């Protein structure tokens, strides 16, 4: 578990803080999934599947940015959050467009 947390950019935290961070991530992803379901209407996948797709895209985008990122003058945490949000939404919208 500590290796996974360090991979996504979280430092060593006490267990209560880890639970709170994970709960915040899941709740915000569910909110984005619900909003995407409202916006995509018939092209959406449902709230839970939208949430899962968004989380997969966000973790993949954050991991790729950490691995291959271009140095910027902005704070690394802010850039990682923006990249994760954008990549999660990009994956969700691209899957909704490609969906038969």
VEXVOTI-59517 format. One record per residue: residue number from 1; residue in three letters; chain; z, y, x of N, C-alpha, C, O in turn. Coordinates in nm, 4 decimals, decimal comma. Last residue first. Example, Ala and Ser with C-alpha at 12.3 -4.5 7.8 and 13.67 -1.06 7.14 Angstrom:
<rs>
R;2;ser;A;0,7080;-0,2250;1,2850;0,7140;-0,1060;1,3670;0,7870;0,0030;1,2900;0,8039;0,1138;1,3409
R;1;ala;A;0,7800;-0,5690;1,3190;0,7800;-0,4500;1,2300;0,7800;-0,3300;1,3200;0,8465;-0,3319;1,4236
</rs>
This chain:
<rs>
R;100;unk;A;-2,9652;0,2158;-2,0861;-3,0772;0,1904;-2,1799;-3,0420;0,2207;-2,3235;-3,1256;0,2042;-2,4123
R;99;unk;A;-2,8476;0,4623;-1,8604;-2,8141;0,3601;-1,9612;-2,9283;0,3407;-2,0610;-2,9819;0,4380;-2,1141
R;98;unk;A;-2,9032;0,6817;-1,7105;-2,9779;0,5598;-1,6805;-2,9561;0,4515;-1,7861;-3,0372;0,3598;-1,7992
R;97;unk;A;-2,7188;0,8652;-1,8111;-2,8626;0,8945;-1,8202;-2,9444;0,7679;-1,8021;-3,0445;0,7484;-1,8710
R;96;unk;A;-2,4756;0,7472;-1,7516;-2,5078;0,7752;-1,8915;-2,6562;0,8032;-1,9099;-2,7134;0,7687;-2,0133
R;95;unk;A;-2,4859;0,7418;-1,4740;-2,4870;0,6145;-1,5468;-2,5192;0,6350;-1,6948;-2,5828;0,5497;-1,7568
R;94;unk;A;-2,4741;1,0182;-1,4279;-2,5940;0,9438;-1,3870;-2,5993;0,8068;-1,4556;-2,7076;0,7609;-1,4918
R;93;unk;A;-2,2192;1,0778;-1,5282;-2,3373;1,1357;-1,5928;-2,4633;1,0594;-1,5540;-2,5505;1,0377;-1,6381
R;92;unk;A;-2,0568;0,9280;-1,3491;-2,0498;0,9071;-1,4938;-2,1752;0,9591;-1,5631;-2,2314;0,8904;-1,6484
R;91;unk;A;-2,1257;1,0358;-1,0988;-2,1483;0,8938;-1,1268;-2,1497;0,8675;-1,2764;-2,2344;0,7930;-1,3256
R;90;unk;A;-2,0402;1,3021;-1,1399;-2,1800;1,2729;-1,1103;-2,2135;1,1272;-1,1381;-2,3186;1,0978;-1,1950
R;89;unk;A;-1,7640;1,2710;-1,1728;-1,8452;1,3178;-1,2855;-1,9934;1,2895;-1,2640;-2,0647;1,2566;-1,3588
R;88;unk;A;-1,7045;1,1815;-0,9117;-1,6698;1,1019;-1,0296;-1,7521;1,1414;-1,1507;-1,8038;1,0558;-1,2225
R;87;unk;A;-1,7949;1,3937;-0,7561;-1,8600;1,2633;-0,7433;-1,8260;1,1716;-0,8603;-1,9099;1,0924;-0,9033
R;86;unk;A;-1,6219;1,6042;-0,8402;-1,7673;1,6123;-0,8559;-1,8358;1,4775;-0,8489;-1,9260;1,4499;-0,9280
R;85;unk;A;-1,3703;1,5036;-0,7664;-1,4004;1,5384;-0,9054;-1,5507;1,5398;-0,9295;-1,5998;1,4833;-1,0272
R;84;unk;A;-1,4050;1,4702;-0,4887;-1,3680;1,3570;-0,5734;-1,4018;1,3850;-0,7193;-1,4563;1,2986;-0,7881
R;83;unk;A;-1,4634;1,7321;-0,4064;-1,5612;1,6254;-0,3844;-1,5314;1,5066;-0,4750;-1,6234;1,4482;-0,5323
R;82;unk;A;-1,2232;1,8610;-0,4747;-1,3491;1,9032;-0,5365;-1,4566;1,7955;-0,5222;-1,5324;1,7707;-0,6160
R;81;unk;A;-1,0441;1,7213;-0,3086;-1,0263;1,7208;-0,4545;-1,1552;1,7598;-0,5253;-1,1922;1,6981;-0,6252
R;80;unk;A;-1,1467;1,7850;-0,0536;-1,1420;1,6451;-0,0976;-1,1261;1,6351;-0,2485;-1,1881;1,5490;-0,3110
R;79;unk;A;-1,1067;2,0624;-0,0522;-1,2429;2,0088;-0,0433;-1,2462;1,8648;-0,0927;-1,3377;1,8261;-0,1654
R;78;unk;A;-0,8279;2,0694;-0,0618;-0,9058;2,1315;-0,1690;-1,0490;2,0786;-0,1699;-1,1057;2,0531;-0,2762
R;77;unk;A;-0,7608;1,9408;0,1768;-0,7175;1,8833;0,0494;-0,7982;1,9398;-0,0666;-0,8332;1,8669;-0,1595
R;76;unk;A;-0,8653;2,1113;0,3765;-0,9202;1,9761;0,3600;-0,8826;1,9147;0,2261;-0,9636;1,8435;0,1666
R;75;unk;A;-0,9458;2,4523;0,3094;-0,8436;2,3480;0,3289;-0,8991;2,2090;0,2941;-0,9703;2,1923;0,1951
R;74;unk;A;-1,2545;2,5655;0,4682;-1,1643;2,5548;0,3534;-1,0600;2,4476;0,3801;-1,0817;2,3605;0,4643
R;73;unk;A;-1,4382;2,5520;0,6617;-1,3235;2,6383;0,6885;-1,2249;2,6396;0,5733;-1,1225;2,7076;0,5799
R;72;unk;A;-1,5449;2,2130;0,7304;-1,5551;2,3424;0,6638;-1,4337;2,4259;0,6983;-1,3376;2,3764;0,7572
R;71;unk;A;-1,7305;1,9417;0,8624;-1,6155;2,0312;0,8742;-1,6423;2,1655;0,8050;-1,7498;2,2236;0,8200
R;70;unk;A;-1,8521;1,6966;0,6486;-1,8892;1,8077;0,7340;-1,7690;1,9002;0,7434;-1,7105;1,9341;0,6405
R;69;unk;A;-1,7664;1,3462;0,6334;-1,7609;1,4857;0,5905;-1,8012;1,5865;0,6962;-1,7861;1,5639;0,8163
R;68;unk;A;-1,7612;1,0707;0,6474;-1,8800;1,1395;0,6976;-1,8794;1,2899;0,6724;-1,9827;1,3549;0,6885
R;67;unk;A;-1,5003;0,9937;0,5603;-1,5682;0,9211;0,6671;-1,6809;1,0028;0,7304;-1,6951;1,0044;0,8526
R;66;unk;A;-1,4321;1,1652;0,3581;-1,3399;1,1499;0,4703;-1,4104;1,0849;0,5887;-1,3827;1,1180;0,7040
R;65;unk;A;-1,6497;1,1237;0,1901;-1,6301;1,2545;0,2491;-1,5358;1,2470;0,3696;-1,5573;1,3142;0,4704
R;64;unk;A;-1,6082;0,8551;0,1169;-1,7278;0,8916;0,1920;-1,7126;1,0280;0,2583;-1,7579;1,0467;0,3712
R;63;unk;A;-1,3628;0,8842;-0,0230;-1,3707;0,7997;0,0956;-1,4919;0,8353;0,1807;-1,4810;0,8448;0,3029
R;62;unk;A;-1,4397;1,0516;-0,2321;-1,3358;1,0963;-0,1389;-1,3402;1,0146;-0,0105;-1,3234;1,0692;0,0985
R;61;unk;A;-1,6326;0,8851;-0,3584;-1,6699;1,0151;-0,3027;-1,5691;1,0663;-0,2026;-1,6074;1,1194;-0,0984
R;60;unk;A;-1,4713;0,6677;-0,4346;-1,5846;0,6475;-0,3446;-1,6263;0,7785;-0,2798;-1,6526;0,7828;-0,1596
R;59;unk;A;-1,2899;0,7931;-0,6069;-1,2404;0,7286;-0,4857;-1,3536;0,7042;-0,3854;-1,3337;0,7186;-0,2648
R;58;unk;A;-1,4748;0,8858;-0,8029;-1,3877;0,9782;-0,7307;-1,3357;0,9170;-0,6016;-1,3372;0,9824;-0,4974
R;57;unk;A;-1,5977;0,6526;-0,9016;-1,6776;0,7566;-0,8367;-1,5933;0,8511;-0,7538;-1,6351;0,8926;-0,6457
R;56;unk;A;-1,3711;0,5267;-1,0082;-1,4493;0,4605;-0,9034;-1,5335;0,5631;-0,8285;-1,5398;0,5607;-0,7055
R;55;unk;A;-1,2947;0,7173;-1,2029;-1,2053;0,6841;-1,0917;-1,2801;0,6172;-0,9775;-1,2548;0,6482;-0,8610
R;54;unk;A;-1,5198;0,7115;-1,3736;-1,4826;0,8355;-1,3056;-1,3915;0,8074;-1,1865;-1,4087;0,8671;-1,0802
R;53;unk;A;-1,5077;0,4491;-1,4659;-1,6246;0,4934;-1,3906;-1,5926;0,6192;-1,3117;-1,6332;0,6325;-1,1962
R;52;unk;A;-1,2579;0,4583;-1,6023;-1,2802;0,3678;-1,4898;-1,3977;0,4099;-1,4034;-1,3886;0,4068;-1,2807
R;51;unk;A;-1,3143;0,6510;-1,8020;-1,2054;0,6711;-1,7063;-1,2249;0,5846;-1,5827;-1,2101;0,6327;-1,4704
R;50;unk;A;-1,5192;0,5220;-1,9413;-1,5453;0,6513;-1,8764;-1,4399;0,6800;-1,7703;-1,4720;0,7276;-1,6615
R;49;unk;A;-1,3679;0,3090;-2,0354;-1,4745;0,2815;-1,9398;-1,5172;0,4100;-1,8690;-1,5480;0,4076;-1,7498
R;48;unk;A;-1,1935;0,4511;-2,2092;-1,1398;0,3711;-2,0985;-1,2474;0,3405;-1,9936;-1,2191;0,3460;-1,8739
R;47;unk;A;-1,3693;0,5852;-2,3945;-1,2728;0,6571;-2,3120;-1,2285;0,5752;-2,1916;-1,2266;0,6278;-2,0803
R;46;unk;A;-1,7198;0,5070;-2,3934;-1,5852;0,4915;-2,4452;-1,4866;0,5497;-2,3457;-1,5166;0,5620;-2,2270
R;45;unk;A;-1,9555;0,5780;-2,2784;-1,9177;0,4373;-2,2692;-1,7846;0,4080;-2,3362;-1,7405;0,2931;-2,3356
R;44;unk;A;-2,2064;0,8010;-2,4229;-2,0835;0,7674;-2,3512;-2,0531;0,6192;-2,3562;-2,1172;0,5439;-2,4296
R;43;unk;A;-2,4129;0,8654;-2,5845;-2,4492;0,8163;-2,4513;-2,3263;0,7741;-2,3716;-2,3401;0,7172;-2,2633
R;42;unk;A;-2,3024;0,9749;-2,8119;-2,3575;0,8391;-2,8216;-2,3934;0,7810;-2,6851;-2,4035;0,6591;-2,6714
R;41;unk;A;-2,1123;1,1915;-2,6354;-2,1262;1,1401;-2,7716;-2,1804;0,9965;-2,7714;-2,1077;0,9048;-2,7331
R;40;unk;A;-2,0628;1,3459;-2,4149;-2,1761;1,2535;-2,4100;-2,2064;1,1897;-2,5452;-2,3166;1,1389;-2,5659
R;39;unk;A;-1,8334;1,4937;-2,4933;-1,9570;1,5613;-2,4547;-2,0786;1,4696;-2,4599;-2,1857;1,5110;-2,5043
R;38;unk;A;-1,6400;1,2976;-2,5543;-1,6746;1,4005;-2,6526;-1,8093;1,4647;-2,6208;-1,8902;1,4875;-2,7108
R;37;unk;A;-1,6367;1,1590;-2,3157;-1,6740;1,0878;-2,4375;-1,7112;1,1860;-2,5481;-1,8028;1,1606;-2,6263
R;36;unk;A;-1,5427;1,3576;-2,1470;-1,6783;1,3069;-2,1273;-1,7256;1,2312;-2,2495;-1,8435;1,2383;-2,2841
R;35;unk;A;-1,2824;1,3785;-2,2459;-1,3732;1,4926;-2,2568;-1,5188;1,4492;-2,2388;-1,6077;1,4990;-2,3079
R;34;unk;A;-1,1912;1,1217;-2,1733;-1,1933;1,1618;-2,3143;-1,2883;1,2795;-2,3358;-1,3655;1,2809;-2,4317
R;33;unk;A;-1,2145;1,1326;-1,8946;-1,2872;1,0310;-1,9709;-1,2978;1,0655;-2,1174;-1,4011;1,0417;-2,1799
R;32;unk;A;-1,0348;1,3402;-1,8396;-1,1763;1,3595;-1,8086;-1,2618;1,2571;-1,8838;-1,3700;1,2907;-1,9316
R;31;unk;A;-0,8029;1,2054;-1,9242;-0,8423;1,3304;-1,9886;-0,9896;1,3590;-1,9636;-1,0618;1,3978;-2,0555
R;30;unk;A;-0,7993;0,9950;-1,7419;-0,8142;0,9649;-1,8846;-0,8542;1,0894;-1,9625;-0,9318;1,0800;-2,0576
R;29;unk;A;-0,7597;1,1407;-1,5078;-0,8843;1,0655;-1,5239;-0,9066;1,0278;-1,6696;-1,0203;1,0282;-1,7167
R;28;unk;A;-0,5027;1,2378;-1,5586;-0,6127;1,3328;-1,5467;-0,7479;1,2624;-1,5599;-0,8410;1,3187;-1,6174
R;27;unk;A;-0,3639;0,9931;-1,5650;-0,3678;1,0795;-1,6834;-0,4803;1,1813;-1,6761;-0,5463;1,2083;-1,7765
R;26;unk;A;-0,4067;0,8978;-1,3005;-0,4543;0,8221;-1,4166;-0,4641;0,9087;-1,5416;-0,5615;0,8992;-1,6162
R;25;unk;A;-0,2827;1,1014;-1,1483;-0,4238;1,0686;-1,1274;-0,4797;0,9958;-1,2493;-0,5886;1,0287;-1,2963
R;24;unk;A;-0,0193;1,0881;-1,2445;-0,0970;1,2111;-1,2602;-0,2464;1,1854;-1,2445;-0,3275;1,2410;-1,3186
R;23;unk;A;0,0486;0,8285;-1,1635;0,0475;0,8626;-1,3058;-0,0335;0,9897;-1,3315;-0,1078;0,9976;-1,4294
R;22;unk;A;0,0346;0,8626;-0,8853;-0,0568;0,7685;-0,9508;-0,0647;0,7970;-1,1008;-0,1729;0,7904;-1,1593
R;21;unk;A;0,2462;1,0467;-0,8527;0,1096;1,0824;-0,8134;0,0082;0,9912;-0,8816;-0,0941;1,0389;-0,9307
R;20;unk;A;0,4645;0,8939;-0,9434;0,4293;1,0187;-1,0116;0,2860;1,0595;-0,9784;0,2121;1,1024;-1,0670
R;19;unk;A;0,4636;0,6862;-0,7567;0,4460;0,6554;-0,8989;0,4038;0,7813;-0,9757;0,3171;0,7750;-1,0628
R;18;unk;A;0,5144;0,8333;-0,5236;0,3898;0,7570;-0,5357;0,3608;0,7261;-0,6821;0,2467;0,7381;-0,7268
R;17;unk;A;0,7719;0,9263;-0,5787;0,6625;1,0227;-0,5648;0,5269;0,9536;-0,5766;0,4339;1,0103;-0,6339
R;16;unk;A;0,9106;0,6844;-0,5764;0,9069;0,7646;-0,6980;0,7931;0,8661;-0,6930;0,7257;0,8887;-0,7935
R;15;unk;A;0,8781;0,6015;-0,3051;0,8162;0,5256;-0,4141;0,8086;0,6060;-0,5435;0,7084;0,5967;-0,6145
R;14;unk;A;0,7989;0,8707;-0,0753;0,8928;0,7783;-0,1398;0,8265;0,7150;-0,2627;0,7304;0,7694;-0,3171
R;13;unk;A;0,5013;0,8628;0,1307;0,5841;0,9236;0,0272;0,6873;0,8231;-0,0208;0,6661;0,7025;-0,0086
R;12;unk;A;0,2851;0,9359;0,3830;0,3939;0,8458;0,3452;0,4860;0,9184;0,2482;0,5416;1,0233;0,2807
R;11;unk;A;0,0054;1,1176;0,2309;0,0961;1,0810;0,3397;0,1977;0,9769;0,2929;0,1961;0,9352;0,1771
R;10;unk;A;-0,3214;1,0527;0,1140;-0,1819;1,0789;0,0800;-0,0920;1,0375;0,1963;-0,1127;0,9309;0,2544
R;9;unk;A;-0,5881;0,9858;0,1588;-0,5398;1,1159;0,1992;-0,3973;1,1489;0,1623;-0,3554;1,2635;0,1779
R;8;unk;A;-0,6816;0,7368;0,1227;-0,7257;0,8368;0,0261;-0,6632;0,9725;0,0517;-0,6834;1,0654;-0,0265
R;7;unk;A;-0,5567;0,6088;0,3361;-0,7015;0,6102;0,3303;-0,7522;0,7164;0,2332;-0,8549;0,7793;0,2586
R;6;unk;A;-0,2876;0,6223;0,2760;-0,3367;0,7042;0,3867;-0,4884;0,7136;0,3848;-0,5443;0,8149;0,4270
R;5;unk;A;-0,2834;0,4383;0,0661;-0,2467;0,5773;0,0407;-0,2956;0,6690;0,1523;-0,3399;0,7808;0,1260
R;4;unk;A;-0,3558;0,2052;0,2021;-0,4414;0,2561;0,0957;-0,4117;0,4025;0,0676;-0,5035;0,4821;0,0475
R;3;unk;A;-0,1344;0,1768;0,3729;-0,2684;0,1937;0,4286;-0,3648;0,2503;0,3268;-0,4477;0,3348;0,3607
R;2;unk;A;0,0783;0,1346;0,1930;0,0743;0,2570;0,2741;-0,0633;0,2824;0,3357;-0,1043;0,3977;0,3493
R;1;unk;A;0,0000;-0,1203;0,0812;0,0000;0,0000;0,0000;0,0000;0,1264;0,0853;-0,0734;0,2197;0,0525
</rs>
